Amino acid sequence: MNQNIVKRIEAIRDFMAQRHLDAIYISGTDPHMSEYLCTHWKTREFVTGFTGSFGEVVITRESAGLWTDTRYFLQAGEELEGTGITMHKLRVPDAIPVPEWLMLNMREGARLGLDPVSLPLSTFRQIMDALSKMMVDIIFVSDMLDEVWTDRPALPEKPVFELPLDITGKSRTEKLTTISTMAREKGASATIVSALDDLAWTFNLRGSDIDYNPVFMGYAIIGNGETRLFTHTATIDGQAIEALVNEGVILKPYHEFYNYLEQLGGQTIYLDPSTANTALWQAAFKHNNVVEGMSIPTILKAAKNETELSGFRMAMHQDGCAMVNFLFWLKHAVQSETIDEYTVSRKLKEFRAMQPGFVGESFSPIVGYREHGAIVHLSVDQQNALPLKPEGILLFDSGGQYKSGTTDITRTVALGYVTDNQKRDFTLVLKGMINLTLARFPAGTRGMHLDVLARNALWQQGLNYGHGTGHGVGHFLNVHEGPASIRQELNSYPIAPGMVFSNEPGLYRPGLYGIRTENMMVCVEKEVTEFGTFYGFDTLTLCPIDTRLVVNAMLTHEEKEWLNGYHEKVRTELKEGLDPEVREFLFELTMPV
């Protein structure tokens, strides 16, 4: 594979020579700024061989580089070996992001190639700002891979179906009216919806054009008394087509979107520079005014309604039953069968698939035994999977897409003998997860204000982890959802009731093991006092935490109370959905500490 990568980079350099380019930049995303990509848009993987979900690429005539973050340092190091591609680390002290690197390494008068269709508008502006004083020419090249990627897969056109009101809790007409109203309040006559999860939520439609994400390819323009949906219209089922047309939605082919935008004139269009691509912005700006801000559907869908939250709880019950059945299987299989990390990843899906309403996995399972546990976003296959033994610890991070909701859970379990250091580390991580769960905070609090609660026990021992603590989760949508998050970096969007987050501190010792414990939780209002309104979190996930790894003496009275109360809830809510022998196993797992 590495020789293939070397040849591809050589071919790209030939293209650069033909176009008189000194460098090209590949954003590693698609026209919709998706995190997960359909095969047609896996440009980063094709060019570099790196399979992670985040990374930017720069190729010059002399060098090639991949920029990625702490989740992928170990993985990228392995996958880039022998390719001649240098890994550049982001989200670490002294990190040099792509725009700054270009400024430091491009000469005056050089030519930089960019694909405007897959280039985030915000990134384009950062690059332009960095190079503004250097007289660097920006050349748009949408065909940079055409001669190299000769067998590039076509865009997906998979079936699209409608979600009923008893799942969404809000009709499409109501959502469209709200979006139009909010666009007018922002001084715009219409707004563009370009992020695929925003689109699916807005129209109460779901698809499967991207693995793990129940979305479909499309754009929408909402406002001026009409709604236009640009998509592969033949993929939408007949009943949904009829409903859309009856509600006044104008359906247009996906490929006509840019032409329509270029012909549109005299409007004020609202768009989000973080989810709009540069070509979209250019087309919209041609004959119209543009107003910018956060995508309106992103704002609206972040706070789940009561119907959506009920669906989440149903999904958590189904997922919890699947997880306990999996843990029961694991306990016996590790003693009597030959199994490995890949077997575990397939079994996780198998047990979820037995649950009603299961549609698919919400991301590729991360299963790490021993030293593999320290690779934060490890993806194993049959070739690189480690065999499991009845000793040490196993980390598995996985999730399901159910029609009622999306799940994301991580557990670290003992397979047999574990060391005192492993127990100590596990308990420190657990303390962080519990302390964030128990947080009370005033309205207006941002995620960065809470992040320390999950890290403090680790920090006191000189330990830390490199990834964020919590991300938003979509409702039968993308497992990673904005706008709010819980991490050290600045995110100015406040946490509010109805928002669903992961809570996943961890600790990773390279070459030895990794530990992470993750629940999902929803922000709720706790009380109103003379000092204001205070929020907190209610836990949604239902699955035992391995108390064999807990050092009881390290837990405070309040932390023990939470753990025992949580296990009582897990036992009560899951017991009726399990076979008798598995139910007995659940009771063993949830004994008080």
C-alpha positions as CSV (number, residue, x, y, z in Angstrom):
1,M,0.0,0.0,0.0
2,N,2.8,2.4,0.9
3,Q,4.3,2.1,-2.6
4,N,0.9,2.9,-4.1
5,I,0.8,6.1,-1.9
6,V,4.3,7.1,-3.1
7,K,3.2,6.6,-6.8
8,R,0.0,8.7,-6.2
9,I,2.0,11.6,-4.7
10,E,4.3,11.4,-7.6
11,A,1.3,11.6,-10.0
12,I,-0.1,14.5,-8.1
13,R,3.3,16.3,-8.4
14,D,3.1,15.7,-12.2
15,F,-0.3,17.4,-12.2
16,M,1.2,20.2,-10.2
17,A,3.9,20.7,-12.7
18,Q,1.4,20.8,-15.6
19,R,-0.6,23.5,-13.8
20,H,2.5,25.3,-12.5
21,L,1.5,24.8,-8.9
22,D,4.0,24.9,-6.0
23,A,1.6,23.2,-3.5
24,I,-1.8,21.8,-3.2
25,Y,-4.0,21.6,-0.1
26,I,-6.6,18.8,0.5
27,S,-9.1,19.5,3.2
28,G,-10.0,15.9,3.8
29,T,-13.7,16.5,3.8
30,D,-16.6,16.7,1.3
31,P,-18.8,19.5,-0.1
32,H,-20.9,19.3,3.1
33,M,-18.0,19.5,5.6
34,S,-18.8,15.9,6.8
35,E,-16.7,14.2,9.4
36,Y,-17.5,10.7,8.0
37,L,-17.3,10.4,4.2
38,C,-18.7,8.4,1.4
39,T,-16.1,6.6,-0.6
40,H,-16.2,9.2,-3.4
41,W,-14.9,11.9,-1.0
42,K,-12.2,9.9,0.8
43,T,-9.6,12.0,-0.8
44,R,-7.3,12.1,2.3
45,E,-7.3,8.3,2.6
46,F,-6.6,7.9,-1.2
47,V,-3.7,10.3,-1.2
48,T,-2.1,9.4,2.1
49,G,-3.4,6.0,3.2
50,F,-4.4,7.5,6.6
51,T,-7.8,6.2,7.6
52,G,-8.7,8.5,10.5
53,S,-11.7,10.8,10.4
54,F,-9.7,14.0,10.6
55,G,-6.7,15.3,8.8
56,E,-5.5,18.0,6.3
57,V,-3.0,17.4,3.6
58,V,-0.4,19.6,1.9
59,I,1.8,18.4,-1.0
60,T,4.6,20.6,-2.3
61,R,7.2,19.8,-4.9
62,E,9.6,18.6,-2.2
63,S,7.4,17.5,0.7
64,A,4.1,16.0,1.8
65,G,2.4,16.5,5.2
66,L,-0.6,15.3,7.1
67,W,-2.0,17.4,9.9
68,T,-4.1,15.5,12.5
69,D,-4.9,15.7,16.2
70,T,-4.1,13.8,19.4
71,R,-6.7,11.1,18.7
72,Y,-4.7,9.8,15.7
73,F,-1.0,10.4,16.5
74,L,-0.2,6.7,17.0
75,Q,-2.4,5.5,14.2
76,A,-1.1,8.1,11.7
77,G,2.4,7.3,12.6
78,E,1.8,3.6,11.7
79,E,-0.2,4.3,8.5
80,L,2.2,6.9,7.1
81,E,5.3,4.8,7.6
82,G,7.2,4.4,4.3
83,T,5.0,6.9,2.4
84,G,7.4,9.9,2.8
85,I,4.5,11.8,4.3
86,T,5.4,13.8,7.5
87,M,2.8,13.9,10.3
88,H,2.2,17.3,11.8
89,K,0.6,17.4,15.3
90,L,-2.4,19.6,16.1
91,R,-3.9,20.5,19.5
92,V,-0.6,20.3,21.2
93,P,1.7,23.1,22.5
94,D,3.6,24.8,19.7
95,A,1.5,23.2,17.0
96,I,1.8,24.9,13.6
97,P,-1.6,24.7,11.8
98,V,-1.7,24.5,8.0
99,P,-2.2,28.2,7.2
100,E,0.8,29.2,9.4
101,W,2.9,26.4,7.8
102,L,2.0,27.6,4.3
103,M,3.0,31.1,5.3
104,L,6.4,29.9,6.6
105,N,7.1,27.5,3.7
106,M,5.8,29.2,0.6
107,R,7.8,31.8,-1.3
108,E,6.4,35.0,-2.6
109,G,4.7,34.7,-5.9
110,A,4.1,30.9,-5.4
111,R,0.9,29.2,-6.6
112,L,-1.3,27.2,-4.2
113,G,-4.0,24.8,-5.6
114,L,-7.3,24.4,-3.8
115,D,-10.5,22.5,-4.5
116,P,-13.3,25.0,-3.7
117,V,-16.0,22.4,-3.6
118,S,-14.5,20.5,-0.7
119,L,-12.8,23.5,1.0
120,P,-14.6,24.9,4.1
121,L,-15.1,28.7,3.6
122,S,-13.7,29.3,7.1
123,T,-10.5,27.4,6.2
124,F,-10.2,29.3,2.8
125,R,-10.3,32.6,4.7
126,Q,-7.7,31.4,7.2
127,I,-5.3,30.4,4.4
128,M,-6.0,33.7,2.5
129,D,-5.3,35.7,5.7
130,A,-2.1,33.9,6.3
131,L,-0.8,34.3,2.8
132,S,-2.2,37.8,2.1
133,K,1.1,39.6,2.4
134,M,3.1,37.1,0.4
135,M,1.5,37.6,-3.1
136,V,0.7,33.9,-3.2
137,D,-1.7,33.1,-6.1
138,I,-4.7,30.9,-5.1
139,I,-5.6,28.6,-8.0
140,F,-8.9,26.7,-7.8
141,V,-8.5,23.2,-9.2
142,S,-11.5,20.9,-8.8
143,D,-9.9,18.2,-11.0
144,M,-6.7,17.7,-9.1
145,L,-7.3,13.9,-8.6
146,D,-9.1,13.1,-11.9
147,E,-5.9,11.8,-13.6
148,V,-4.7,10.0,-10.5
149,W,-7.9,8.4,-9.1
150,T,-9.1,6.8,-12.3
151,D,-11.4,4.3,-10.5
152,R,-12.9,6.9,-8.1
153,P,-16.3,5.6,-6.8
154,A,-19.5,7.4,-7.9
155,L,-21.5,9.5,-5.5
156,P,-23.9,7.3,-3.5
157,E,-27.6,7.3,-4.3
158,K,-29.1,5.1,-1.6
159,P,-32.8,5.0,-0.5
160,V,-34.2,7.9,1.6
161,F,-37.1,7.4,4.0
162,E,-39.3,9.6,6.1
163,L,-39.4,9.6,10.0
164,P,-42.9,9.9,11.5
165,L,-44.0,12.5,13.9
166,D,-44.0,10.1,16.9
167,I,-40.2,9.8,16.4
168,T,-39.3,13.4,15.4
169,G,-41.7,15.2,17.8
170,K,-41.9,18.1,15.4
171,S,-43.3,18.2,11.8
172,R,-41.3,19.2,8.8
173,T,-43.7,22.2,8.1
174,E,-43.1,23.5,11.7
175,K,-39.3,23.2,11.3
176,L,-39.3,25.0,7.9
177,T,-41.5,27.8,9.3
178,T,-39.2,28.3,12.3
179,I,-36.1,28.3,10.1
180,S,-37.6,30.9,7.7
181,T,-38.6,33.1,10.6
182,M,-35.1,32.9,12.2
183,A,-33.5,33.7,8.8
184,R,-35.7,36.9,8.5
185,E,-34.7,37.8,12.1
186,K,-31.1,37.7,10.9
187,G,-31.8,40.0,8.1
188,A,-31.9,37.4,5.4
189,S,-34.5,36.5,2.8
190,A,-33.4,32.8,2.6
191,T,-30.9,30.4,4.2
192,I,-28.8,27.6,2.8
193,V,-28.7,24.2,4.5
194,S,-25.6,22.4,3.4
195,A,-24.5,20.1,6.3
196,L,-26.1,16.7,5.7
197,D,-27.2,16.1,9.3
198,D,-28.9,19.6,9.3
199,L,-30.6,18.6,6.1
200,A,-31.9,15.2,7.4
201,W,-33.2,16.8,10.6
202,T,-34.9,19.7,8.8
203,F,-36.8,17.5,6.4
204,N,-37.5,14.5,8.8
205,L,-35.7,12.3,6.3
206,R,-33.0,9.7,6.8
207,G,-30.8,7.8,4.4
208,S,-27.5,5.8,4.3
209,D,-25.3,7.6,1.8
210,I,-22.5,7.7,4.4
211,D,-21.5,4.7,6.6
212,Y,-22.7,5.1,10.2
213,N,-24.5,8.4,9.5
214,P,-28.2,8.1,8.5
215,V,-28.0,11.0,6.1
216,F,-28.3,11.6,2.3
217,M,-26.6,13.8,-0.2
218,G,-28.3,17.2,-0.7
219,Y,-28.7,20.9,-0.2
220,A,-31.6,23.1,0.6
221,I,-32.6,26.7,0.2
222,I,-35.3,27.9,2.6
223,G,-37.1,31.2,2.5
224,N,-38.9,33.7,0.2
225,G,-42.0,31.7,0.8
226,E,-40.6,28.5,-0.7
227,T,-38.3,25.6,0.1
228,R,-36.1,23.9,-2.5
229,L,-34.5,20.5,-1.8
230,F,-31.7,19.5,-4.1
231,T,-30.9,15.8,-3.9
232,H,-31.0,12.5,-5.8
233,T,-34.8,12.7,-6.0
234,A,-35.2,9.1,-7.3
235,T,-33.9,7.8,-4.0
236,I,-36.8,9.2,-1.9
237,D,-39.6,6.7,-1.4
238,G,-42.9,7.4,-3.0
239,Q,-44.9,8.3,0.1
240,A,-42.2,10.7,1.2
241,I,-42.2,12.3,-2.3
242,E,-45.9,12.8,-2.1
243,A,-45.8,14.3,1.3
244,L,-43.0,16.7,0.4
245,V,-44.8,17.9,-2.7
246,N,-48.1,18.3,-0.9
247,E,-46.3,20.5,1.7
248,G,-44.9,22.7,-1.1
249,V,-41.3,21.5,-1.1
250,I,-39.8,21.9,-4.6
251,L,-37.6,18.9,-5.4
252,K,-34.6,19.4,-7.7
253,P,-31.6,17.2,-8.8
254,Y,-28.5,17.4,-6.6
255,H,-26.3,18.5,-9.5
256,E,-28.4,21.6,-10.3
257,F,-27.7,23.3,-6.9
258,Y,-24.7,25.5,-7.9
259,N,-26.3,26.6,-11.2
260,Y,-29.4,27.6,-9.3
261,L,-27.4,29.6,-6.8
262,E,-25.4,31.4,-9.6
263,Q,-28.7,32.4,-11.3
264,L,-30.3,33.6,-8.1
265,G,-30.2,37.4,-7.7
266,G,-31.2,40.3,-5.5
267,Q,-31.5,38.2,-2.3
268,T,-29.9,38.3,1.1
269,I,-28.7,34.8,1.9
270,Y,-27.8,33.5,5.3
271,L,-25.1,30.7,5.5
272,D,-22.7,29.2,7.9
273,P,-19.0,29.6,7.0
274,S,-18.0,26.6,9.0
275,T,-20.3,24.2,7.0
276,A,-20.6,26.0,3.6
277,N,-17.9,25.2,1.1
278,T,-16.0,27.9,-0.8
279,A,-17.7,27.2,-4.2
280,L,-21.1,27.5,-2.6
281,W,-20.2,30.9,-1.1
282,Q,-18.8,32.1,-4.4
283,A,-22.0,31.1,-6.2
284,A,-24.3,32.7,-3.6
285,F,-22.2,35.9,-3.5
286,K,-22.3,36.4,-7.2
287,H,-25.6,38.3,-7.4
288,N,-26.7,38.4,-3.8
289,N,-25.8,39.8,-0.4
290,V,-24.5,37.2,2.1
291,V,-25.1,37.2,5.9
292,E,-23.1,34.7,8.0
293,G,-23.7,32.9,11.3
294,M,-24.2,29.5,12.8
295,S,-26.5,27.2,10.8
296,I,-30.0,27.6,12.0
297,P,-30.8,23.9,11.9
298,T,-27.6,23.3,13.9
299,I,-28.9,25.6,16.6
300,L,-32.4,24.1,16.6
301,K,-31.6,20.4,16.6
302,A,-29.1,20.7,19.4
303,A,-31.8,20.9,22.1
304,K,-33.8,17.7,21.8
305,N,-37.6,17.8,22.3
306,E,-39.4,15.5,24.7
307,T,-40.3,13.0,22.0
308,E,-36.6,12.8,20.9
309,L,-35.5,12.4,24.5
310,S,-38.0,9.6,25.0
311,G,-36.5,8.0,21.9
312,F,-33.0,8.3,23.3
313,R,-34.1,6.5,26.5
314,M,-35.7,3.7,24.5
315,A,-32.5,3.4,22.4
316,M,-30.4,3.3,25.6
317,H,-32.6,0.5,27.0
318,Q,-32.1,-1.6,23.8
319,D,-28.4,-0.8,23.7
320,G,-28.0,-1.7,27.4
321,C,-29.6,-5.1,26.9
322,A,-27.3,-5.7,23.9
323,M,-24.3,-4.6,26.0
324,V,-25.1,-6.9,28.9
325,N,-25.6,-9.8,26.6
326,F,-22.3,-9.0,25.0
327,L,-20.5,-8.8,28.4
328,F,-22.0,-12.2,29.3
329,W,-20.7,-13.7,26.0
330,L,-17.3,-12.1,26.6
331,K,-16.9,-13.5,30.0
332,H,-17.3,-17.1,28.8
333,A,-15.7,-16.7,25.3
334,V,-12.4,-15.3,26.6
335,Q,-12.0,-18.4,28.8
336,S,-13.0,-21.1,26.3
337,E,-12.7,-19.7,22.7
338,T,-10.1,-18.3,20.5
339,I,-11.2,-14.7,20.0
340,D,-9.5,-11.4,19.1
341,E,-10.3,-7.7,18.9
342,Y,-12.0,-8.1,15.5
343,T,-14.3,-10.8,16.9
344,V,-15.3,-8.5,19.6
345,S,-16.1,-5.7,17.2
346,R,-18.4,-8.0,15.2
347,K,-20.0,-9.4,18.3
348,L,-20.9,-5.9,19.5
349,K,-22.8,-5.4,16.2
350,E,-24.4,-8.8,16.4
351,F,-25.9,-8.3,19.8
352,R,-27.2,-4.8,18.9
353,A,-28.7,-6.2,15.7
354,M,-30.9,-8.5,17.8
355,Q,-32.6,-5.4,19.3
356,P,-35.8,-3.9,17.7
357,G,-35.4,-0.7,15.8
358,F,-31.6,-1.3,15.2
359,V,-30.5,0.3,11.9
360,G,-26.7,0.0,12.1
361,E,-23.6,1.0,14.0
362,S,-23.1,4.7,14.8
363,F,-19.4,4.5,14.1
364,S,-16.7,1.8,13.5
365,P,-16.1,0.1,16.8
366,I,-12.9,0.9,18.6
367,V,-11.6,-2.3,20.4
368,G,-8.3,-2.1,22.1
369,Y,-6.6,-4.9,24.1
370,R,-3.5,-4.2,26.0
371,E,-1.2,-1.8,24.0
372,H,-3.9,-1.3,21.4
373,G,-6.1,0.3,24.0
374,A,-3.7,3.3,24.0
375,I,-4.5,4.0,20.3
376,V,-7.5,6.3,20.9
377,H,-9.3,5.8,17.6
378,L,-8.0,2.4,16.7
379,S,-9.7,0.6,13.8
380,V,-8.9,-3.1,13.8
381,D,-9.4,-5.7,11.0
382,Q,-8.8,-9.4,10.8
383,Q,-5.2,-8.8,9.9
384,N,-4.1,-6.5,12.8
385,A,-6.4,-7.7,15.6
386,L,-4.7,-8.8,18.8
387,P,-5.8,-12.1,20.3
388,L,-7.5,-11.9,23.7
389,K,-6.3,-13.7,26.8
390,P,-8.0,-14.2,30.2
391,E,-5.8,-11.4,31.7
392,G,-5.4,-7.7,31.4
393,I,-7.9,-5.1,30.3
394,L,-10.0,-4.5,27.2
395,L,-11.3,-1.1,26.0
396,F,-14.3,-1.0,23.6
397,D,-16.0,2.1,22.3
398,S,-19.0,1.5,20.2
399,G,-22.5,2.7,19.4
400,G,-25.8,2.0,17.6
401,Q,-28.2,3.8,15.3
402,Y,-31.8,3.0,16.3
403,K,-34.8,4.6,14.8
404,S,-35.5,6.0,18.2
405,G,-32.0,7.4,18.9
406,T,-28.2,7.2,18.6
407,T,-25.9,5.6,21.2
408,D,-22.2,5.9,22.1
409,I,-20.7,4.0,25.0
410,T,-17.2,3.0,26.1
411,R,-16.4,0.4,28.7
412,T,-13.1,-0.9,29.9
413,V,-13.3,-4.4,31.5
414,A,-11.0,-6.8,33.2
415,L,-10.5,-10.1,31.3
416,G,-8.7,-11.7,34.2
417,Y,-5.7,-10.7,36.4
418,V,-5.1,-6.9,36.4
419,T,-2.4,-4.9,38.0
420,D,-2.7,-2.4,40.8
421,N,-1.6,0.4,38.4
422,Q,-4.4,-0.5,36.0
423,K,-7.0,-0.4,38.9
424,R,-5.6,2.9,40.1
425,D,-5.8,4.5,36.6
426,F,-9.2,3.1,36.0
427,T,-10.5,4.6,39.2
428,L,-9.0,8.0,38.5
429,V,-10.8,8.0,35.1
430,L,-14.0,6.9,36.7
431,K,-13.8,9.7,39.3
432,G,-13.6,12.2,36.5
433,M,-16.6,10.7,34.7
434,I,-18.7,10.8,37.9
435,N,-17.6,14.3,38.9
436,L,-18.7,15.7,35.5
437,T,-22.0,13.8,35.8
438,L,-22.7,15.4,39.2
439,A,-21.9,18.9,38.0
440,R,-24.3,21.8,38.8
441,F,-23.8,25.0,36.9
442,P,-25.6,28.3,36.1
443,A,-27.3,29.0,32.8
444,G,-24.8,30.3,30.2
445,T,-22.0,28.0,31.2
446,R,-19.7,26.7,28.4
447,G,-18.3,23.3,28.0
448,M,-14.7,24.5,28.6
449,H,-15.8,25.6,32.1
450,L,-16.8,22.1,33.0
451,D,-14.0,20.1,31.3
452,V,-11.7,20.4,34.4
453,L,-14.2,18.4,36.4
454,A,-13.5,15.3,34.3
455,R,-9.7,15.9,34.4
456,N,-9.1,17.0,38.0
457,A,-8.4,13.6,39.6
458,L,-6.0,12.8,36.8
459,W,-4.3,16.2,36.9
460,Q,-3.7,15.8,40.6
461,Q,-1.5,12.8,39.7
462,G,0.2,14.5,36.8
463,L,-1.9,12.7,34.3
464,N,-4.0,13.8,31.4
465,Y,-5.7,12.8,28.1
466,G,-5.4,14.5,24.7
467,H,-9.0,14.3,23.4
468,G,-12.1,16.2,24.3
469,T,-14.3,15.1,27.2
470,G,-17.8,15.4,25.6
471,H,-19.4,15.9,22.2
472,G,-23.0,16.4,21.3
473,V,-24.9,13.4,19.9
474,G,-27.6,13.6,17.2
475,H,-31.0,12.0,17.5
476,F,-30.9,9.1,15.0
477,L,-28.2,11.2,13.3
478,N,-24.5,11.8,13.5
479,V,-22.8,10.5,16.7
480,H,-20.7,13.8,16.8
481,E,-22.9,16.9,16.7
482,G,-22.4,20.6,17.5
483,P,-22.6,23.3,18.4
484,A,-21.7,22.8,22.1
485,S,-19.0,20.5,23.4
486,I,-17.1,19.8,26.6
487,R,-13.4,20.2,26.0
488,Q,-10.5,22.5,27.0
489,E,-10.5,24.5,23.8
490,L,-12.8,27.6,23.6
491,N,-16.3,26.9,22.5
492,S,-18.5,29.9,23.1
493,Y,-21.8,28.1,22.7
494,P,-23.5,27.5,26.1
495,I,-24.8,24.2,27.4
496,A,-28.6,24.2,27.6
497,P,-31.4,21.8,28.6
498,G,-32.2,19.1,26.0
499,M,-28.6,18.9,24.7
500,V,-27.2,15.3,24.8
501,F,-23.5,14.8,25.4
502,S,-21.0,12.1,25.8
503,N,-18.9,12.0,29.0
504,E,-15.7,10.2,28.3
505,P,-12.5,10.9,30.1
506,G,-9.7,8.5,29.6
507,L,-6.0,7.6,30.2
508,Y,-3.6,6.1,27.7
509,R,-0.2,4.6,28.4
510,P,1.5,3.9,25.0
511,G,2.7,0.4,24.6
512,L,0.8,-0.8,27.7
513,Y,-3.0,-0.1,27.8
514,G,-5.8,2.4,27.5
515,I,-8.7,3.2,29.7
516,R,-11.9,5.1,28.9
517,T,-15.3,5.1,30.6
518,E,-18.1,6.8,28.6
519,N,-21.8,7.5,29.3
520,M,-24.2,9.7,27.5
521,M,-26.1,12.3,29.4
522,V,-28.7,15.1,28.8
523,C,-28.6,18.6,30.2
524,V,-31.6,19.3,32.4
525,E,-32.7,22.2,34.6
526,K,-32.1,21.4,38.3
527,E,-33.3,24.4,40.2
528,V,-34.0,28.2,40.2
529,T,-32.6,30.2,43.1
530,E,-32.2,33.9,43.8
531,F,-28.8,33.5,42.1
532,G,-30.3,32.3,38.8
533,T,-31.2,29.1,37.0
534,F,-28.9,26.1,37.5
535,Y,-28.5,23.1,35.2
536,G,-27.1,19.6,35.6
537,F,-27.0,16.3,33.8
538,D,-29.1,13.2,33.8
539,T,-27.4,10.0,32.7
540,L,-29.0,8.2,29.7
541,T,-26.6,5.2,29.2
542,L,-27.6,1.9,30.9
543,C,-24.7,-0.5,31.2
544,P,-22.6,-1.8,34.2
545,I,-19.2,-0.4,35.0
546,D,-16.6,-3.0,35.9
547,T,-16.2,-2.7,39.7
548,R,-13.4,-5.3,39.6
549,L,-11.2,-2.4,38.4
550,V,-12.3,0.0,41.1
551,V,-10.1,0.9,44.1
552,N,-12.9,1.6,46.6
553,A,-10.7,3.5,48.9
554,M,-10.0,6.1,46.2
555,L,-13.7,7.0,45.9
556,T,-15.4,9.6,48.0
557,H,-18.7,8.8,49.8
558,E,-20.5,10.8,47.1
559,E,-18.8,9.0,44.3
560,K,-19.7,5.6,45.8
561,E,-23.3,6.7,46.2
562,W,-23.5,7.7,42.6
563,L,-21.9,4.4,41.4
564,N,-24.2,2.3,43.5
565,G,-27.3,4.3,42.6
566,Y,-26.4,4.1,38.9
567,H,-26.0,0.3,39.1
568,E,-29.3,0.0,40.9
569,K,-30.9,2.0,38.0
570,V,-29.2,-0.2,35.4
571,R,-30.3,-3.4,37.2
572,T,-33.9,-2.2,37.5
573,E,-34.3,-1.0,34.0
574,L,-32.6,-3.8,32.1
575,K,-33.6,-6.9,34.1
576,E,-36.9,-7.6,32.3
577,G,-35.2,-7.5,28.9
578,L,-32.7,-10.3,29.6
579,D,-32.8,-14.1,29.8
580,P,-32.7,-15.5,33.3
581,E,-29.0,-16.5,33.3
582,V,-28.0,-13.1,31.8
583,R,-30.2,-11.4,34.4
584,E,-28.3,-13.2,37.2
585,F,-25.1,-12.1,35.6
586,L,-26.4,-8.5,35.5
587,F,-27.1,-8.7,39.3
588,E,-23.5,-9.8,39.9
589,L,-22.1,-6.9,37.9
590,T,-24.2,-4.3,39.7
591,M,-23.5,-5.4,43.3
592,P,-22.9,-2.3,45.5
593,V,-19.3,-1.3,46.2
